[in-house]
Amino acid sequence: MSGLTVARLQLFHYPSSTVRTTVISSKLHHYFPSSNRYRPRTLHNFSTSGIAQSSSSSIVGDLLDYLNESWTPFHATAEAKRLLIDAGFELLNENDEWELKPGGRYFFTRNMSCLVAFAVGQKYSVGNGFHIIAAHTDSPCLKLKPKSASSKSGYLMVNVQTYGGGLWHTWFDRDLTVAGRVIVRGSDGSFLHKLVKVKRPLLRVPTLAIHLDRTVNKDGFKPNLETQLIPLLATKSEETSVEPKEKSSTSSSKVTHHPQLMQILSQELGCGTDDIASIELNICDTQPSCLGGANNEFIFSGRLDNLASSYCGLRALIDSCVSPSNLSSEHAIRMVALFDNEEVGSDSYQGAGAPTMFQAIRRIVGSLAHEHVSETSFERTIRQSFLVSADMAHGVHPNFSEKHEEHHRPEMQKGLVIKHNANQRYATSGVTAFLFKEIAKLHNLPTQEFVVRNDMGCGSTIGPILASGVGIRTVDCGIAQLSMHSVREICGTEDIDIAYRHFKAFYESFSSIDKKLIVDF
């Protein structure tokens, strides 16, 4: 490989005849055309950051890389951070004063699970709007309980909590492992925040044999989530005990989690078990994200909801301002905001329910003013701003098509789905849907519409939370998918590229389209 390291050789669990792989430089993140994996319709043209520049290039291969790196919101945020730094964005700290300038590109993280990035137009003036794409980094999963060590019937078990509204039966009989973050004691007495990912299969939640549950196919599989959704870690040896033999003043994690698990974590981190002060771990499926279908037209992966939207929005921002000329005539500020905890209501320090994004907008306006900001500057900015709430959409299921409203059945490979709900479960209005569709029309991109049936409940997104927070115009949209909230989901490859192009066009075209429509005058 010409001396380049192999950073991400995904799909290694599969025979080469049935999958396609990509070899990527660990530093440049280049997509090699000689690879046998996903073949885009046109060749990539790369900037110095390794990000493809041609609007007609496919980003599907890069999305697969992102998914395979991003097992948890922490890893998704860290990977987004790496991409932004490689693209020349400047890392800010919320604790510091910000010195911003027109044409600058910046970002910050919060809790290493939430990220806000923005690019300032060269012609920006105080009071101009922000054009924002917002998504979320979290997905339904299992998380280790604070005291995870237990044993049953000769097995060491790992106690877990359910996070979000997952299809929990899909987690049975999967090759599972752990990933997340760890607080490690430094040799100088400091504490270090580190991410960890155990890539090998470590855990499994086995189903009960049909011979012992003869009516399961008739009555349905309805496991008790407290007592029957507990992963196996190992067999219990004679000397193994989940209780410490003697109390110690060292880390409580060694007492409350199996020593075998702590040893594995210490090996991954390159530290002693005594150095691990705290852990925050998710249970993760080890099967890599990959292409599927007769024509490789599908993506099979966990966490498509909502990392697919997050990546498309992030990539669109990066590619919309690669060179200074991309921002030379821009009067607005382009922003992407990736939040945590959407799947459990967003009411957290790192969720969309916190004022993170709006505080950032106020700070940005204040920094760029270079003088006292009038009390209406922020309000004028919000009035001229527009938010795209990007979250995956329900594609029509061929085996359950009756679950969709008859005239609103989004299909894969047919473009972004604009979501409507009269009861404001989605924030889309007639005006915001029109503006977003005008962008698509201008760039010859397809769109679809979705409303839920009147006899069914409707889910929601961060759209209404952000729209009502300060009164920002919002459209809710998403990529059509199947198996939402399963451990393995599915979406279409063409929809990924359409979403990317639609989001990029939003950043590049919205200013010119928005000024053509006046609603309140």
PAVEXLUM-612034 format. One record per atom (N, C-alpha, C, O): x, y negated, z. Coordinates in steps of 0.2 Angstrom, whole numbers, plus 5000, padded with zeros to 4 digits. Layout:
BEGIN
XYZ
...
REM end
This chain:
BEGIN
500450065000
500050005000
500449945000
500249895003
501049944997
501449884996
501649855003
501749795004
501749895008
501949865015
501349845019
501449825025
500749835016
500149815020
499849865024
499849925023
499649845030
499349885035
498649905033
498349865030
498449965034
497749975033
497349955040
497449985045
496949905039
496549885045
495849915046
495749935051
495549925040
494849955041
494750005035
494549985030
494850065036
494750115031
494050155034
494050205037
493550125032
492950145034
492650205031
492950235026
492150235034
491850295031
492250355031
492150405027
492750355036
493250415035
492950475038
493250535037
492350475040
492050535043
491750575037
491550635038
491750545031
491350575025
491850605020
492450575019
491650655016
492150675010
492150615005
491750585004
492750615002
492850564997
492450564991
492350514988
492150624990
491650624984
491050594985
490650584981
490850584992
490150554993
490150484996
489650454996
490750454997
490750394999
491350354996
491750384992
491350284996
491850244993
492150204999
491850185003
492750194999
493150165004
493550105002
493650094996
493650065006
494050005005
494649995009
494550015015
495149975007
495749965011
495849895011
495849855006
495949865017
495949795018
496549775022
496749805027
496849715020
497449695024
497149665030
496649635031
497549685036
497349665042
497449595043
497049565048
497849555039
497949485040
497549445035
497249395037
497549465029
497249425024
496549445022
496149405019
496349505025
495649525024
495449525016
494849515015
495949545012
495749545005
495449615003
495549665006
494949604998
494649664995
495049684989
495049644984
495249744989
495649764983
495249794978
494849844979
495249764972
494849794966
494949864964
494549894962
495549884966
495749954965
495450004969
495450064968
495049974975
494750024979
494150064976
493950044971
494050114979
493450154976
492750144979
492250174977
492750094984
492150084987
491650044983
491750044977
491250004986
490749964982
491049924977
491549884978
490849924971
491049894965
490649834964
490049844961
490849774965
490449714963
490349704956
490749734952
489849664954
489749654946
490249614943
490449624938
490549564947
491149524945
491649534950
491549544956
492249514948
492849524952
492849464957
492649404956
493149474963
493149414968
493749374966
494249394963
493649304968
494149254967
494249234974
493849214978
494949234977
495049224984
495349154985
495749134981
495149134991
495549074994
496049104998
496149164998
496449055001
496949075005
496749115011
497149155015
496049105013
495849145019
495549215017
495349255022
495549235011
495349295009
494649295007
494349355006
494249245008
493549235007
493449224999
493749184996
492949264996
492849264989
492549194988
492049174991
492649164982
492449104980
491849104975
491449054975
491849144971
491349144965
490749164968
490649204972
490249124966
489549124969
489249194966
488749214969
489449224961
489249284958
489549344961
489349404959
490049334965
490349394968
489949424974
489549394977
490049494974
489649524980
490049524986
490649524986
489649514992
489949514998
489749575002
489949585008
489449624999
489249685002
489849725005
489749745011
490349735002
490949765005
491249735011
491349765016
491249665011
491449625017
490949635022
491149635028
490249635021
489749645026
489849715030
489849715036
490049765026
490149835029
490749825034
490749855039
491249785032
491849775036
491649745043
491849765048
491249695042
490949655048
490549705052
490649695058
490149735049
489749785053
490149835057
490049855063
490649865054
491049915057
491549885062
491749925066
491649825062
492049785067
491549765073
491849765079
490949755072
490549725077
490049765080
489449765079
490349805084
489949855088
489549825094
488949855096
489749765096
489349735101
489349655100
489649635095
488949615103
488949545102
489549515103
489749465100
489949545108
490649515109
491149525103
491449485101
491049585100
491549605094
491249565088
491649545084
490549555087
490349515082
490549445082
490749415077
490549415088
490749345089
491549335088
491749295085
491949385090
492649385089
492849395082
493249355080
492449435078
492549445071
492449375067
492749355063
491849345069
491649285066
492149235068
492349195063
492449235074
492949185076
493549195071
493849145069
493749255070
494349265066
494249245059
494649215056
493649255056
493449235049
493549155049
493749135044
493249125054
493249055054
493949025054
494148975051
494349055058
495049025059
495449035053
495848995050
495349095050
495649115043
495449065038
495849055033
494849045038
494648995033
494748925035
494648875031
495148905040
495348845042
494948805046
495048745047
494448835050
494048795054
494448785061
494848825063
494248735064
494648715071
494248735076
493648725077
494548775081
494248805087
494148745092
494648715094
493548735095
493448685100
493248715106
493148775107
493348685112
493148705118
492648665121
492648605121
492048695124
491548655126
491748615133
491448565134
492248635136
492548595142
492948535140
493048495144
493148525134
493548475132
493148415128
492648425126
493448355128
493248305124
493348325116
493848355115
492848305112
492948325105
493148265101
492748205102
493648265097
493748215092
493648235085
494048275082
493048225082
492848245076
492948195071
492948135072
492948215064
493048165059
492648195053
492548255052
492348145048
492048175042
492548215038
493148205038
492248265035
492648315032
492948375036
493248415033
492848365043
493148415047
492748475048
492048475046
493048535049
492648595050
492848625057
493448635059
492348645061
492448655068
492048715070
491548735067
492148745076
491748795079
491948805087
492448785089
491448825090
491548845097
491148915099
490648925095
491448945104
491049005106
490848995113
491048955117
490249035115
490049035122
489949105124
489549145121
490249125130
490149185133
490449245128
490349305129
490849225123
491049265117
490549315115
490649365112
489949285115
489349325112
488849275108
488349295105
489049205108
488649155105
489149115101
489749095104
489049085095
489549045092
489148995088
488549005085
489448935087
489148875083
489748855079
490248835082
489648845073
490148825068
489848765064
489248775062
490248715062
489948665058
490448625054
491048625055
490248595048
490648565044
490348495042
489748485041
490748445043
490448375043
490548345036
491148345033
490048325033
490048295026
490448225026
490448195031
490848215021
491248155020
490848095021
491148045023
490248095019
489848035018
489348035024
488847995024
489448075029
489048075035
489048005039
489547975039
488447985041
488347925045
487847945050
487447985049
487947915056
487547925062
486747925060
486547875058
486447975062
485747975061
485548025055
484948045054
486048045051
485948095046
485748155049
485948175055
485548205045
485248265048
485848325048
486348315045
485648375051
486048435052
485648495048
485048495048
485948525044
485648585040
485948645043
486548665042
485448685046
485648735051
485348805049
484848815047
485848855049
485548925049
485748955056
486248955058
485148985059
485249015065
485049095065
484549105062
485449135068
485349205068
485549225075
485649185080
485549295076
485749325083
486249375082
486249415077
486649385087
487149435087
486949505091
487349555090
486449505094
486249565098
485749605095
485449585090
485749675097
485349725094
485149765100
485449775105
484549805099
484349845104
484849905105
485149925100
485049915111
485549965113
485449995120
484949975124
485850035122
485950055129
486550025132
487050015129
486450005138
487049975142
487150015148
486650035152
487750015150
487950045157
487650015162
487649945163
487350045167
487150015173
487749995178
488350025177
487649955182
488249925187
488549985190
489149985191
488150035192
488450105195
488150155190
487650185190
488650175186
488450225180
488650295182
488350335178
489050305187
489250375188
488650415191
488450395196
488550475188
488050525192
488250595189
488650595184
487950645192
488050705189
487350745190
486950735195
487350795185
486750835185
486950905183
487250915177
486750955186
486751025183
487451045181
487551075175
487951015184
488651035182
488950985176
489451005174
488550935175
488850885170
488950815173
488550795178
489450785170
489550715172
489150665168
489150675161
488650625170
488250585167
488350515167
488750495172
488150475162
488250405163
487550365163
487250365158
487450335168
486750305169
486750235165
487250195165
486150225161
486150175156
485450135157
484950165160
485450075155
484850035155
484650025147
485150025143
484050025146
483850005139
483849935138
483549895143
484049905133
484149835131
483649825125
483849855119
483149785126
482749765120
482249825119
482149875122
481949815113
481349865111
481649915106
481449915100
482049955108
482350005103
481950065102
481450085106
482050095096
481750165095
482150215098
482650245095
482050225105
482550265109
482550335107
483050365108
482050365104
482150435102
482650445096
482950495096
482850385093
483350395088
484050395091
484550415087
484150385097
484850385100
484950455103
485550475105
484550505102
484650575104
485050605099
484950595093
485550655101
485950695096
486350655092
486450675086
486550595094
487050555090
487750555094
487750565100
488250545090
488950545092
489050475095
489150425091
489050465101
489050405105
489650385108
490050435109
489850325109
490450305113
490250235117
489650225117
490750205119
490650145123
491050085120
491650095117
490850025120
491249965118
490949905122
490349905124
491349855122
491149795126
491749755128
492249745125
491649725134
492149685137
492349705144
491949735148
492949685146
493249705152
493649645155
493949615151
493649635161
494049595165
494649625168
494549675172
495249605166
495849645168
496249595172
496349535170
496549625177
497049585182
497649575178
497949625176
497949515178
498549505175
499149515180
498949515186
499749525178
500249535183
500449475187
500749485192
500249415184
500349355188
499749335193
499749285195
499249385193
498649365198
498149335194
497549325197
498149325187
497649295183
497149345181
497349405182
496649335178
496149375175
496049365168
496049315165
496149425164
496049425157
495449445154
495249505157
495149415149
494549435146
494749475140
495049445135
494549545140
494749585134
494149625131
493749645135
494149635125
493649675122
493949745121
494549755120
493549795121
493749865121
493249905116
492649885116
493449945113
493049995108
493350065108
493950065105
493050115111
493250175110
492950205104
492350225104
493350225099
493150245093
492950315092
492550335088
493150355096
493050425096
492350445099
492150405104
492050495097
491350515100
491550535108
491950575109
491150505112
491350515119
490650535123
490750575128
490150515121
489450535124
488950565120
489050555113
488450595122
487950625119
487350625123
487350645129
486750615120
486050625123
485750685120
485450675115
485750745122
485550805119
484750805120
484450795125
484450825114
483750845115
483650915118
484050955118
483050925120
482850985123
482651035117
482251015112
482951095117
482751145112
482051155111
481651155116
481851165105
481151175104
480851235107
480251245109
481251285109
481051345112
480851335119
480451375122
481051275122
480851255129
480351195129
480151175134
480151175123
479651125122
479251135116
479251105111
478851195116
478551215110
478051165107
477851175101
477751125111
477251075108
477551005106
477150965104
478151005106
478450935104
478250905097
478150845097
478150955092
478050925086
477250905085
477050865081
476850935089
476150925090
476050865094
475650815092
476350865100
476150805105
476650745104
476450695107
477150755101
477650695100
478150705105
478150735110
478750675103
479350665107
479250605112
479350555109
479150615118
479050555122
479450565129
479250575134
480150545128
480650555133
480450505139
480350445137
480650525145
480650475151
481250435150
481850465151
481250375149
481850335148
482350325154
482850315154
482050345160
482450335166
482850405168
483350405170
482450465166
482750525168
483050565163
483350615164
482750555156
482950595151
483350565145
483550595140
483550495146
483950465141
484650445145
484850385145
484950495147
485550495151
486150525147
486050585146
486650495144
487150525141
487550575145
487750555151
487850625142
488350675145
489050645143
489150625138
489450645148
490150625147
490650685147
491050685143
490550735152
490950785152
490650845157
490150825160
490950895157
490750955162
491050935168
491650905169
490750955174
490950935180
491450995183
491251045184
492050975185
492551025187
492451025195
492050985198
492751075198
492651095205
492851035209
492451015214
493350995207
493650945211
493350875210
493450825213
492950875204
492650815202
492050795207
491650835208
492050725209
491450705213
491350635210
491850595209
490750615210
490550545208
490650495214
490650435213
490750525220
490850485226
491650475227
491950535227
491950425229
492650415230
492750455237
492350455242
493350485237
493550525243
493650485249
493550505254
493950425247
494050375253
493950305250
494050295244
493750265254
493550195252
494250155251
494750165254
494150115246
494750075244
494550005243
493949995241
495049965244
494949895243
495049865235
494949815234
495149915231
495249905224
494649895221
494149895224
494649885214
494049875210
493549915211
493549975211
492949885212
492349925213
492149965207
491750015208
492349945201
492249985195
492450055195
492250105192
493050065199
493350135200
492850175204
492850235203
492550145208
492050185213
491450195210
491150255211
491150155206
490450155203
490450185196
489950205193
491050195193
491050235186
491550295186
491950295190
491350345182
491750405182
492550385181
492750345177
492950415185
493650405184
493950425177
494350395174
493550475174
493750495167
493650435162
494050425158
493050405163
492950345159
493350295160
493650265155
493550275166
494050225168
494750235165
495050195163
494950305165
495550325162
495550305155
496050285152
495050325151
494950315144
495050245143
495350225138
494650205146
494650125145
495350105147
495650055143
495750125152
496350095153
496850115148
497350075146
496750175145
497250195139
497050145133
497550125129
496450135132
496250085126
496550015127
496749985122
496549995133
496749925135
497549925136
497749865136
497849975137
498549975139
498649945146
499149915147
498249965151
498349945158
498250005162
497950055160
498349995169
498150045174
497450035176
497149985175
497150095178
496450085180
496350035186
495850005186
496850035190
496849985196
496749915193
496549865197
496949895187
496949835184
496249815181
496149755180
495849865180
495149845178
494749815183
494549855188
494549755183
494149725188
493449725187
493049725192
493249725181
492549725179
492449755172
492849745168
491849785171
491649805164
490949785162
490549785167
490849775156
490149765153
490149795146
490449775141
489849855146
489949905141
489249925138
488749935141
489249925131
488649955128
488750025125
489350045124
488250065125
488350125121
488250115114
487850085112
488750145110
488750135103
488750195099
489050245101
488450195093
488450245088
489150245084
489350195082
489450305084
490150305081
490150305073
490650295070
489550325070
489450335063
489550265059
489250215061
490050265055
490150195052
489550175047
489250215045
489550115046
489150085041
489350105034
489950105033
488850115030
489050145023
488550125018
487950105020
488750135012
488250135006
487850205006
488150255007
487250195003
486850255002
486450254996
486350194993
486050304995
485550304989
485950324983
486550334982
485550344978
485750374972
486250334968
486750354965
486150264969
486550214965
486850174970
487050114968
486950194976
487350154981
486950084982
487250034983
486250094982
485950024982
485650014989
485349954990
485850054994
485650045001
486250035006
486750065004
486150005011
486650005017
486350035022
485750025025
486650095025
486450135030
486950105036
487550115036
486650085042
487050055047
486650045053
486050035053
486950045059
486650015065
486749935065
487149915061
486349905069
486349835070
486249785064
486449725064
485949815059
485749765053
485349705056
485449655053
484949725060
484549675064
484949655070
484849695075
485349605070
485249545065
485949525062
486049475060
486449575062
487149555060
487149545053
487549505050
486649575049
486649555041
486549485040
486849455036
486049455044
485849385043
486449345046
486549295043
486749365052
487249325054
487849325050
488149265049
488049375046
488549375042
488449335036
488849295033
487849345033
487649305027
487649225028
487949185024
487449205034
487449135036
488149115037
488249055035
488549145041
489149125042
489549125036
489949075035
489549175032
489949175025
489749115021
490149085017
489049105021
488849045016
489148985019
489248945014
489148975025
489448905028
490148905026
490448855023
490548955027
491248955025
491348945018
491748905016
490948975013
491148975006
490848905003
491048884998
490348875007
490048815005
490548755006
490448695004
491048765010
491548705011
492248725011
492648715016
492448765006
493148795006
493648745005
494148735008
493448695000
493948634999
493648575001
493048565001
494048525002
493748455004
493248424999
492848395001
493348444992
492848424987
492148444988
491648414986
492048504992
491448534993
491048484998
490448494998
491348445002
491048405007
491048335005
490848285008
491348314999
491548244997
490848204996
490848144997
490348234994
489748194993
489148214998
488648194997
489348255003
488848275008
488748225013
489248195016
488048205014
487948155019
487748185026
487648155031
487548255026
487348295032
487948335035
488448325033
487748365040
488148415043
487948485042
487348495044
488348525040
488148595039
488348635045
488848635048
487848685048
487948715054
487648785053
487148795050
488048835057
487748905058
487848915066
488348895069
487248935068
487248955076
487049025076
486549045074
487449065080
487349135081
487249145089
487749135093
486649165091
486449175098
486449245100
486349285096
486549255106
486449315110
485749325113
485349275113
485549385115
484949395119
484249385116
483849375119
484249375109
483649365106
483149425107
482549415108
483449485107
483049545108
482649555115
482249595116
482849505119
482549515126
482249445128
482249425134
482149395123
481849335124
482249275124
481949215124
482849275123
483349215122
483449175128
483749125128
483149195134
483149145140
483849165144
483849195149
484349145141
485049155144
485549095143
485349055138
486049095146
486649045145
486849045138
487048995135
486849105135
487149115128
486549125123
486649145117
485949125125
485349135121
485049065117
485249015119
484649075113
484349015109
483948975114
483748915112
483649005119
483348965124
483748915128
483448865131
484348925128
484848875131
484848815126
484848825120
485048755129
485148695125
485748695121
485948635119
486148755120
486848755117
486848715110
487248665110
486448735106
486448705099
486248625099
486648585096
485748605103
485548535103
486048495107
486148435105
486348525112
486948485116
487448475111
487848425111
487648525107
488148525102
488048465097
488448425095
487448465095
487248415090
487348345093
487548295090
487048335099
487148265103
487848255103
488048195102
488348295105
489048285106
489348265099
489748225099
489148305094
489448285087
489248215085
489648185083
488648205086
488348135084
488748085088
489048035085
488848095094
489248045099
489948035097
490247985097
490248095095
490948095093
491048055087
491548015086
490648065082
490748035075
490547965075
490747925070
490147945080
489947875080
490547825082
490547765079
491047845086
491647805087
491447745091
491847695092
490847745094
490547685098
489947705101
489747765101
489647665105
489047675109
488447705104
488347665099
488247755105
487647785101
487047755104
486847765110
486547735100
485947705102
485547765104
485647825103
485047745108
484647795111
484147835106
483947885108
484147805100
483747845095
484147885090
483847915086
484847875091
485247915086
485147985086
485048015080
485048015091
484948095092
484248105089
484148155085
483748065091
483048085089
483048075081
482648115078
483348025078
483348015071
483648075067
483448095062
484248095071
484548155068
484148215068
484148245062
483748225073
483348285073
482848285068
482648335065
482548225067
481948215062
482248225055
481848255051
482848215054
483048225047
483448295046
483648315041
483348335051
483748405051
483248455049
482648445049
483548515047
483148575045
483448635047
484048645047
483048685050
483348745053
483048805049
482448805048
483448845047
483348915044
483448965049
483948985051
482848995052
482949045057
482949115053
482449135050
483549145053
483649205049
483649265053
484049275057
483149305052
483049375056
482749425051
482349405047
482949485052
482749535047
481949545047
481649535052
481749565041
481049565040
480849635039
481249685037
480149655040
479849715039
479749735032
479249705029
480149775028
479949795022
479449845022
479349885027
479049855016
478549905016
478849975016
479249985013
478550015021
478750085021
478350125017
477750125017
478650165012
478350205007
477850255011
477350275008
478050275017
477650325020
477050295025
476650335027
477150235026
476650195030
476450135027
476450085031
476350125021
476150065018
475550035021
475449975020
475050075024
474450045026
474649995033
474149965035
475250005035
475449965041
475549885039
475549845043
475549875032
475649805030
475049775027
474649815025
474949715028
474349675025
474449695017
474949685014
473849705014
473849725007
474249685002
474549714998
474149615003
474449574998
475149545000
475449494997
475449565006
476049545008
476449605010
476549615016
476749635006
477149695007
477849685004
477949704998
478349655008
478949645005
479349705003
479249765006
479749704998
480049764995
480849744996
481049684995
481249804996
481949794996
482149774989
481849784984
482749734988
483049714982
482649654979
482749644973
482149624982
481749574979
481749504982
481349464981
482349494986
482449424989
482249414996
481949464999
482449364999
482249345006
481449345007
481149315002
481249365013
480549365014
480449305019
480749295024
479949255017
479749205021
479149225025
478649245023
479249215032
478749245037
478249185039
478449135040
477649205039
477149165041
476749195046
476649255046
476449145051
476049175056
475649115058
475849065061
474949115058
474549065059
474549045067
474448985069
474749095071
474749085078
475449065081
475649065086
475849045076
476549015077
477049065080
477449045084
476949125079
477449175081
478049165076
478649185078
477949145070
478449115066
478449045065
477849015066
478949005064
478948935064
478848905057
478748845057
478748945052
478648925045
477948875045
477448895048
478048825041
477448785039
477448785032
477848805028
476848755029
476848745022
477348705019
477648715014
477548655023
478048605020
478748645020
479148645016
478948675026
479648705026
479648765022
480248775019
479148805021
479148855016
479248835009
479648855005
478948775007
478948745001
479648724999
479948734994
479948685004
480648665003
481148725002
481648714998
481048775006
481548835006
481448864999
481948894996
480848874997
480748904990
480948864984
481148884979
480948794985
481248754980
481948764979
482148764973
482348774985
483048794984
483148854980
483548854975
482748904981
482748964977
482548954970
482848984966
482048914969
481848904962
482348864958
482548884952
482748824961
483248784958
483848824956
484148814951
483948884960
484548924959
484248994956
484649044956
483649004954
483449064951
483449124955
483649174953
483249114961
483249164966
482549184968
482149144969
482449254969
481749274971
481649264978
482049264982
481049254980
480749254987
480149294988
479849314983
479949314994
479349354995
479049325001
479349285005
478449345003
478049315008
477849375013
477749435010
477749365019
477549415024
477049385029
477249325032
476549415030
476049395036
475849465039
475849515035
475749475045
475649535049
474849545048
474449495047
474649605048
473949615048
473549585054
473849575059
472949565053
472549535059
472449585064
472249565070
472449645063
472249695068
472949725071
472949775074
473449695070
474149715073
474449655077
474349595075
474849665082
475249615085
475849595080
476049625076
476049535082
476649505078
477249495082
477149465087
477849515079
478449495083
478549425082
478249385079
479149405085
479349335084
480149335084
480449385083
480349265083
481049255082
481349195086
480949175090
481949175085
482149115088
481849055085
481948995088
481549065079
481249005076
480848965080
480948905081
480248985083
479848945087
480148915093
480048865095
480648955096
481048935102
481448865100
481348815104
481748865095
482148815093
481748755090
481848695091
481248775086
480848725083
480448685088
480448625088
480248715094
479848675099
480348645104
480148605108
480948665104
481448635109
481548565108
481448525114
481548535102
481648465101
481248445095
481248385094
480848485092
480448465086
480848465080
480948405077
481148515078
481548525072
481148565067
480948615068
481148535060
480848575055
481148645054
481748645054
480748695054
481048765054
480648805049
480048805048
481048845045
480748905041
480948965044
481548975045
480549015045
480749085047
480849125041
480349135037
481349165040
481449205034
481949265036
482149265042
481949315032
482349375033
482449425027
482049415022
482949465028
483049515023
482649575025
482549605030
482249605019
481849665021
482249725022
482749735020
481949765027
482349825030
481849875032
481249855033
482049935032
481649985035
482050015042
482649995043
481650045046
481950075052
482150025057
482650035061
481849965057
482049915062
482049945069
481549975071
482649925072
482749945079
482950015080
482950045086
483050055075
483250125075
484050115076
484350065075
484350175079
485050175079
485350165072
485950145072
485050185067
485250185060
484750145056
484150175056
484850095053
484350055049
484550055042
485050085040
484150025038
484250025031
484049965027
483549935029
484449935023
484249875019
484549885012
484949925011
484349835007
484649845001
485249794999
485249745002
485649824995
486249784994
486149724990
486449674992
485649724985
485549664982
485249604986
485449544985
484849624991
484649574996
485149545000
485049485001
485649575001
486249545005
486549485000
486649435003
486649504994
486949454990
486449394988
486649334988
485849414988
485349364987
485249314993
485249254992
485249344999
485249305005
485849255005
485749195007
486449285004
487049245004
487049184999
487149125001
486749194993
486749144988
486149094990
486249034989
485649114993
485149074995
485349025001
485248965001
485749055006
485949015011
486548965009
486548915011
486948995004
487448945002
487148884998
487348834998
486648904994
486248854990
485948804995
485848744993
485648825000
485348785006
485848735008
485648675008
486448755010
486948705012
487148655006
487248595008
487148685000
487448634995
486848594992
487048544989
486248614992
485648584988
485148544993
484748504990
485148564999
484548545003
484448465003
483948435003
485048435004
485048355004
484648324998
484248284999
484848354992
484548324986
483748334986
483348294983
483548394988
482848424988
482448384993
481848364992
482748374999
482348355005
482148285003
481548265005
482548245000
482348174999
481848154994
481548104994
481648214991
481148204986
480448204989
479948194985
480348234995
479748244998
479648205005
480048205009
479148155005
479048125011
478348145014
477848135010
478348165020
477748185023
477448135027
476848125027
477848105032
477548055037
477847985035
478447975035
477347945032
477547875030
476947825032
477047765031
REM end
